[in-house]
């Protein structure tokens, strides 16, 4: 009898722990989708072919990261978030507005990309402060390192564009 009463409790604790993991993963999933959509918009708005390629590649990398996170959400018993965030949509809208009024210089678009990467890094840092299983933590660490690398490259490109003006 005692075994029966502890099994549901253990199961409940595991479900609650999994809910926390799923929440963290879904937050990152929305974040990576913001990156995917945001880089796609930037690729559409820049004229330089090297930046178009860079942004398109970053968009594809974000899509792959989102797919990996969605798989983990399912593995931990959750339903993957199905879109990005409201702030991400506003950020993309801002890039479009700048383009529409002719303020879409490479520097301004790179500024917006860096701002988006700053937000992404903040979300990854927040996720790293959560109590995550080792397999999830490894994915989050790897994706965060990639985001940091992207941020630094975009910052350097922005600085070069700024120096050229």
Residue, then its C-alpha position, 0 to 999 in steps of 0.5 A: x500500500x505505501x508504494x501506491x501512495x508514493x508513486x503518484x506523488x513522485x509522478x506529480x513531482x516529475x510532472x511539475x519539474x517537467x513543466x518548469x523545463x518545458x516553460x524554459x524551453x518554450x521561452x527559448x523556442x519563441x526567442x529562436x523563432x524571433x531570431x529566425x523571423x528577424x534575420x529573414x526580415x533583415x535579409x530582405x531589407x539589406x542590399x549587400x549580398x554578403x549581408x543578405x547571405x549572412x542574415x539568411x544563414x542566421x535565419x536558417x540556424x535559428x530555425x534549426x535551433x527552434x526545431x531542436x528546442x521543440x523536440x526537447x519540449x515534446x520529449x519533456x511532455x509539453x506542447x511546443x510554442x507555435x510562434x515568436x513573441x510580441x516584442x519580436x514582432x515589434x522589433x521586425x516591424x521596426x526594421x520594416x518601418x525603417x526600410x519604408x522611410x529610407x532609414x535602412x542603412x546597413x548600420x541601422x539594420x545591424x544595430x537592430x540585429x545586435x539589439x535582437x541578439x542582446x535580447x536573445x542572450x538575456x533569455x539564454x542567461x535566464x534559462x541557464x539560471x534555471x534548474x535544468x536536466x543535464x541534456x537540456x542544459x547542454x543544448x542551452x549552453x551550446x545554443x547560447x554560445x552560438x548566439x554569443x558568437x552571432x552577437x559578436x560578429x554582428x557587433x563587429x560588422x556594425x562597428x565596421x559600418x559605423x567607421x565607414x560612414 
